[in-house]
């Protein structure tokens, strides 16, 4: 009897334990699926429609650079020119001989048509276009292509060889134009865009190509090239190549701050990240004169004889540097004489420009006009002496 009672209690215990275990497992399953729903539901609800994602990506791709390009591109043009160049006959020595000349004439020189290309940008709605003098200054025929695909024959209004700036004109109205910035307010390191017609690529789709970089330096005075003087130049690492000359250099606000003009190539033909642009403030001044007069008048005389300082002169005058130019002659009653300049004075600064040699001084004087009053600093007997010179019209 006692054994039966024990068995009965054991059976009750087993049934009770099994029931509890079953209930526990059931609750665990419910808990698992509940957690799964909690995780998945918000994830599925947070997925944006495809259209919204696409719209967001497009919005993110539009930035200050793309906006600047969109703003300026319609006013950029491709330029194709034909120049008539003179060449010397390689057998010129024979044509200088009277014996040969009686049979062949004076054929020591001949001319040939040469095709060149470059870039430019429209600065007024009535069709004035700016480019480099080395692009269009000697052209006998100029064709301008706009971004709408139309070609125009352009007239050379005026050109300034010294500053490498030309002004063209096409016939028409309501042309798209660029907006000028202030090249005196450039920030080193700011983003810039170079637009233009490198290697004639503009003609493939009537659109300028775009390269992006930063302002690397400002205020650079480069050595003259073929009697063109490049003062206060802007340096950029935005790629500039053959055909980019004359195109605009644009800041992130879509303002033209310079005109792409030169590259240093280290002997190669490609860009190595050393591009130079003429500051737009200088461009504006020159094109104003070209539009009004067709040329830039530098009809003044200084009345100075000068010489660069080499090591020999530096030793003779006990100078610690070869920078500057030494005055070798002062013409009586000239602006130089009236200003108080003397022979053996060393000119070290004119206006804001540091003078390194003769070429620098000549370059600087291209910036002035008759009637200008300029500040000059010379070294005399070891002292820096400030003087003023008024440039007189010839």
C-alpha positions as a printed Julia matrix, in Angstrom:
394×3 Matrix{Float64}:
  0.0     0.0      0.0
  2.81    2.34     0.85
  4.57    1.53    -2.46
  1.46    2.39    -4.46
  1.19    5.73    -2.73
  4.82    6.54    -3.57
  4.29    5.57    -7.22
  1.17    7.72    -7.43
  3.04   10.81    -6.11
  5.94   10.17    -8.49
  3.56   10.0    -11.44
  1.89   13.25   -10.39
  5.3    14.9    -10.11
  6.35   13.73   -13.61
  3.1    14.95   -15.17
  3.43   18.3    -13.41
  7.07   18.71   -14.49
  6.24   17.83   -18.1
  3.42   20.38   -18.12
  5.64   23.15   -16.78
  8.35   22.3    -19.32
  5.83   22.33   -22.18
  4.46   25.73   -21.12
  7.98   27.12   -20.78
  8.97   25.98   -24.28
  5.79   27.37   -25.77
  6.48   30.77   -24.23
 10.06   30.68   -25.52
  8.85   30.17   -29.1
  6.36   33.0    -28.76
  9.12   35.2    -27.37
 11.48   34.35   -30.26
  8.98   35.23   -32.95
  7.96   38.36   -31.11
 11.57   39.54   -31.04
 11.98   38.71   -34.71
  8.94   40.82   -35.64
 10.21   43.68   -33.52
 13.55   43.76   -35.39
 12.28   43.25   -38.93
  9.29   45.54   -38.98
 11.12   48.86   -38.4
 13.85   47.85   -40.88
 11.36   47.22   -43.66
  9.48   50.4    -42.92
 12.72   52.5    -43.03
 13.59   51.58   -46.64
 13.04   54.66   -48.85
 11.36   54.34   -52.23
 13.82   54.11   -55.15
 12.74   57.46   -56.52
 13.58   59.18   -53.23
 17.03   57.58   -53.09
 17.78   58.61   -56.69
 16.64   62.16   -56.01
 18.88   62.35   -52.94
 21.93   61.08   -54.86
 21.41   63.62   -57.64
 21.07   66.4    -55.06
 24.29   65.3    -53.4
 26.15   65.29   -56.77
 25.3    68.93   -57.41
 27.87   71.09   -55.65
 29.6    74.46   -55.99
 31.85   73.16   -58.77
 29.06   71.78   -60.94
 27.03   74.93   -60.33
 29.97   77.13   -61.36
 30.47   75.12   -64.55
 26.75   75.35   -65.36
 26.86   79.11   -64.82
 29.91   79.87   -66.97
 29.94   77.24   -69.74
 27.41   78.91   -72.09
 29.7    81.96   -72.42
 32.89   79.98   -73.22
 33.87   79.78   -76.89
 36.26   77.83   -79.05
 38.51   79.91   -81.33
 40.11   78.84   -84.6
 42.44   81.22   -86.4
 44.51   81.4    -89.55
 47.78   83.31   -89.37
 50.03   84.36   -92.24
 53.55   83.72   -91.04
 56.79   84.82   -92.63
 59.62   82.33   -93.03
 63.16   82.67   -94.28
 64.13   80.46   -97.2
 66.88   78.04   -96.08
 68.79   78.97   -99.23
 68.51   82.66   -98.39
 72.24   83.24   -98.87
 71.9    82.49  -102.57
 69.03   84.95  -103.04
 71.15   87.7   -101.51
 73.7    87.13  -104.21
 73.08   89.53  -107.16
 74.02   86.77  -109.63
 71.22   84.41  -108.46
 68.77   87.26  -107.87
 68.8    88.19  -111.59
 67.44   84.73  -112.4
 65.18   83.95  -109.39
 64.29   87.32  -107.95
 64.3    88.21  -104.25
 62.76   85.0   -102.87
 64.64   84.87   -99.61
 61.38   85.24   -97.65
 58.09   83.43   -98.09
 54.7    83.36   -96.35
 52.56   80.45   -95.24
 49.08   80.03   -93.74
 49.11   78.42   -90.29
 46.07   77.2    -88.37
 45.96   77.78   -84.62
 43.33   77.34   -81.93
 42.47   78.64   -78.51
 39.67   79.59   -76.14
 37.79   82.7    -75.16
 34.77   83.97   -73.25
 31.98   86.42   -73.98
 32.08   89.52   -71.78
 29.09   91.45   -73.14
 25.72   90.47   -74.57
 26.49   92.33   -77.81
 29.32   89.97   -78.65
 32.64   91.19   -77.24
 35.0    88.28   -76.57
 38.3    88.16   -74.66
 41.22   85.88   -75.48
 45.05   85.93   -75.52
 47.11   87.99   -77.94
 49.15   84.88   -78.72
 45.88   83.21   -79.84
 44.38   85.91   -82.06
 46.69   88.93   -82.13
 48.26   88.11   -85.5
 45.31   86.32   -87.1
 44.14   87.08   -90.61
 40.95   85.08   -90.08
 39.15   84.27   -86.8
 36.25   81.84   -86.36
 34.43   81.61   -83.03
 32.26   78.62   -82.09
 29.58   78.98   -79.4
 28.1    76.23   -77.24
 24.94   76.27   -79.38
 27.07   75.02   -82.28
 26.94   78.25   -84.29
 30.09   79.6    -85.93
 30.79   83.33   -86.19
 33.42   85.29   -88.03
 35.1    87.52   -85.46
 36.71   90.93   -85.87
 39.86   91.83   -83.96
 38.93   95.06   -82.14
 42.33   95.51   -80.57
 45.24   93.61   -79.11
 47.99   94.31   -76.57
 51.1    92.28   -77.2
 52.78   93.37   -73.96
 50.08   91.95   -71.68
 48.99   89.14   -74.06
 45.34   90.25   -74.2
 43.07   90.58   -77.26
 39.5    91.8    -77.7
 37.27   90.3    -80.43
 33.74   91.12   -81.61
 31.05   88.97   -83.23
 27.83   90.3    -84.71
 24.61   89.62   -82.82
 22.84   90.25   -79.54
 21.63   88.53   -76.37
 24.75   86.38   -76.08
 25.39   84.66   -72.73
 28.1    86.38   -70.7
 30.44   85.64   -67.8
 30.44   87.42   -64.47
 33.7    89.02   -63.35
 35.14   88.4    -59.91
 37.85   90.33   -58.05
 41.37   88.98   -58.59
 42.65   91.09   -55.7
 40.54   88.98   -53.34
 41.76   85.48   -54.24
 42.34   82.94   -51.48
 45.3    80.56   -51.85
 43.91   77.03   -51.72
 40.4    77.89   -52.9
 38.78   75.72   -55.57
 38.94   76.91   -59.18
 37.77   75.61   -62.55
 39.56   76.02   -65.89
 37.3    75.89   -68.95
 38.35   75.88   -72.58
 39.22   74.19   -75.82
 42.3    72.0    -75.21
 43.6    70.37   -78.4
 40.41   71.48   -80.2
 38.11   69.18   -78.2
 35.44   71.91   -78.1
 34.57   71.07   -81.71
 33.56   67.49   -80.84
 30.4    68.45   -78.95
 30.44   72.29   -78.86
 31.12   72.25   -75.14
 34.17   73.44   -73.19
 36.15   70.87   -71.26
 36.45   71.34   -67.51
 39.38   70.76   -65.17
 39.38   71.42   -61.44
 42.14   72.46   -59.06
 43.07   75.03   -56.46
 44.82   78.38   -56.37
 48.47   77.47   -55.8
 49.95   80.96   -55.6
 49.31   84.59   -56.54
 51.41   87.65   -57.35
 54.01   85.8    -59.42
 56.23   87.86   -61.74
 57.33   85.56   -64.55
 60.1    86.06   -67.06
 59.0    87.77   -70.3
 58.31   85.57   -73.33
 58.65   87.1    -76.81
 58.3    90.6    -75.32
 55.11   89.64   -73.5
 55.26   90.57   -69.83
 53.55   88.43   -67.19
 53.28   90.25   -63.87
 51.23   89.38   -60.81
 50.18   86.03   -62.31
 47.87   83.47   -60.69
 49.16   79.92   -60.38
 46.8    76.91   -60.37
 47.12   73.14   -60.56
 43.9    72.87   -62.61
 45.09   71.23   -65.83
 45.77   73.72   -68.64
 46.9    72.4    -72.01
 47.4    73.59   -75.57
 44.16   75.26   -76.72
 43.16   76.33   -73.2
 44.84   79.71   -73.73
 42.32   82.53   -73.48
 39.74   80.54   -71.52
 38.38   81.6    -68.13
 39.64   80.56   -64.71
 36.56   80.52   -62.47
 36.09   80.43   -58.7
 33.5    78.33   -56.87
 31.0    81.19   -57.1
 31.04   81.06   -60.89
 33.04   84.3    -61.21
 35.89   84.69   -63.69
 39.04   85.61   -61.74
 41.65   85.03   -64.43
 42.43   84.15   -68.04
 44.31   80.88   -68.61
 47.5    81.75   -70.45
 50.64   79.73   -69.71
 51.91   76.38   -68.49
 55.33   75.19   -67.39
 56.02   71.78   -68.87
 59.64   70.95   -67.9
 60.32   70.07   -71.53
 57.25   67.86   -72.02
 54.11   68.79   -73.92
 51.62   67.88   -71.21
 50.39   69.58   -68.07
 52.37   68.98   -64.88
 50.22   71.06   -62.55
 51.88   74.43   -63.17
 49.35   76.63   -64.94
 49.22   80.43   -64.93
 46.41   82.91   -65.49
 46.34   86.67   -66.04
 44.39   88.33   -63.17
 40.94   89.44   -64.32
 41.36   92.94   -62.87
 44.21   93.51   -65.35
 42.14   91.97   -68.16
 39.25   94.34   -67.42
 41.53   97.38   -67.55
 43.16   96.36   -70.84
 39.93   95.45   -72.67
 38.43   98.79   -71.63
 41.32  100.56   -73.36
 41.12   98.27   -76.39
 37.4    98.87   -76.74
 37.8   102.65   -76.52
 41.02  103.15   -78.51
 41.84   99.86   -80.24
 45.23   99.78   -78.53
 47.03  100.52   -75.27
 49.01  103.78   -75.28
 52.27  103.69   -73.36
 53.53  106.9    -74.92
 55.74  108.09   -72.09
 59.47  108.27   -71.53
 61.4   107.76   -68.32
 64.86  108.97   -69.31
 66.89  106.22   -67.64
 69.76  103.97   -68.58
 69.83  100.81   -66.47
 71.74   97.56   -66.09
 71.09   94.34   -64.19
 73.41   93.62   -61.29
 75.73   90.65   -61.74
 78.36   89.26   -59.37
 81.04   91.57   -60.74
 78.95   94.71   -60.18
 77.87   93.49   -56.76
 81.52   93.1    -55.69
 82.47   96.48   -57.14
 79.73   98.25   -55.19
 80.05   96.04   -52.11
 76.49   94.77   -52.48
 75.17   91.74   -50.63
 72.63   90.87   -53.33
 72.33   90.93   -57.13
 68.66   91.93   -56.95
 67.74   95.3    -58.4
 69.02   97.39   -61.32
 71.75   99.99   -61.27
 71.21  103.34   -62.98
 73.88  104.02   -65.59
 72.42  107.19   -67.13
 69.92  109.91   -66.25
 68.84  112.17   -69.11
 68.66  115.83   -68.18
 65.16  117.26   -67.58
 63.61  113.78   -67.98
 61.06  112.38   -65.5
 63.91  110.39   -63.92
 66.01  113.56   -63.48
 63.08  115.52   -62.04
 62.35  112.74   -59.56
 65.84  112.93   -58.06
 67.23  109.64   -59.42
 71.02  109.56   -59.81
 73.61  107.49   -61.6
 74.69  104.51   -59.41
 71.35  104.46   -57.57
 70.0   100.92   -57.33
 66.28  100.6    -58.02
 64.86   97.88   -55.76
 61.12   98.61   -55.85
 58.56  100.34   -58.08
 55.07  100.66   -56.62
 54.36   97.26   -55.02
 56.74   95.36   -57.32
 60.14   94.11   -56.17
 62.7    94.71   -58.92
 65.04   91.77   -59.59
 66.61   92.76   -62.92
 66.18   94.79   -66.12
 63.4    92.54   -67.41
 61.38   92.98   -64.23
 61.66   96.76   -64.4
 60.64   96.84   -68.07
 57.71   94.54   -67.27
 56.57   96.79   -64.44
 56.59   99.91   -66.6
 54.13   98.23   -68.97
 51.55   98.66   -66.19
 51.71  102.46   -66.26
 50.35  105.21   -68.48
 51.38  108.8    -69.21
 50.46  111.04   -66.3
 50.81  108.33   -63.63
 52.69  109.27   -60.45
 54.7   106.26   -59.3
 56.64  105.46   -56.14
 60.23  104.28   -56.49
 62.62  103.02   -53.8
 66.36  103.12   -54.46
 69.44  102.15   -52.5
 71.96  104.96   -52.2
 75.0   104.79   -49.94
 73.46  101.8    -48.14
 70.17  103.58   -47.4
 66.7   102.98   -48.88
 65.41  106.25   -50.29
 61.78  106.73   -51.46
 61.2   108.91   -54.53
 58.24  109.85   -56.74
 58.26  110.03   -60.53
 55.56  111.49   -62.79
 55.48  109.87   -66.23
 55.34  112.53   -68.93
 53.72  112.07   -72.32
 56.12  111.98   -75.24
